[in-house]
């Protein structure tokens, strides 16, 4: 069968992870079942267990994929042509956009990274975007566009503000304000605080 052939070619892990992403993205982590996942991709539970020993291992893998995608989106936004403030705004908008598009995935990402069994890969990937934000602030300081001071502290405040508006958007607490407008207002306010 196709699924068995895919398994023998090493594609079962990818198929399981892709289906798990879809389930969590649509219905949240509580709706994820390893047995149902195996049925969805047409293999035995035993075959799926060879790739994910338990649900937590699968959530870890979803979180890794989430951080890979988020980190890539942020890096792409920060590398766009334009002024430093525009690139800063694009990166912030990319974060909020990811959160709004994938709220359940983002929740899994942050929950899984704090789990005692979180893999070293997951923990490492979860720190990439903050390290990139610190580097972005340092670049802005070197260019004279961001005021002097601790780049780590400034990056933390910027992240807290952007993550905060993302959380308000995903929890539907913006009182009808479009998330794009709330994100723009928040990022603009943060930028004014950072700007030299």
FENWO-V147777 format. One record per pair of residues at least 24 apart in sequence whose C-alpha atoms are under 7 Angstrom apart, sorted by sequence separation. I is the first residue (numbers start at 0). J is the second residue. D is the distance in whole Angstrom. If there is no record, write none. Layout:
i=I j=J d=D
i=I j=J d=D
This chain:
i=161 j=185 d=7
i=15 j=40 d=7
i=160 j=185 d=7
i=161 j=186 d=7
i=14 j=40 d=7
i=69 j=97 d=7
i=157 j=189 d=6
i=2 j=40 d=7
i=12 j=50 d=6
i=2 j=41 d=6
i=65 j=104 d=7
i=2 j=42 d=7
i=20 j=61 d=6
i=65 j=108 d=6
i=16 j=61 d=7
i=62 j=107 d=6
i=62 j=108 d=4
i=146 j=193 d=6
i=145 j=193 d=5
i=146 j=194 d=6
i=58 j=107 d=7
i=62 j=111 d=6
i=145 j=194 d=4
i=146 j=195 d=4
i=144 j=194 d=6
i=145 j=195 d=5
i=144 j=195 d=5
i=59 j=111 d=6
i=143 j=195 d=7
i=58 j=111 d=7
i=83 j=139 d=7
i=70 j=127 d=7
i=59 j=117 d=6
i=63 j=121 d=5
i=66 j=124 d=6
i=70 j=128 d=6
i=62 j=121 d=7
i=66 j=125 d=6
i=63 j=124 d=7
i=59 j=121 d=7
i=95 j=161 d=7
i=99 j=165 d=7
i=98 j=165 d=6
i=102 j=169 d=6
i=99 j=168 d=7
i=91 j=161 d=6
i=95 j=165 d=5
i=99 j=169 d=6
i=98 j=169 d=7
i=27 j=103 d=5
i=24 j=101 d=6
i=24 j=103 d=6
i=28 j=107 d=7
i=23 j=103 d=6
i=24 j=104 d=6
i=23 j=104 d=6
i=95 j=182 d=7
i=92 j=182 d=6
i=91 j=186 d=7
i=88 j=186 d=6
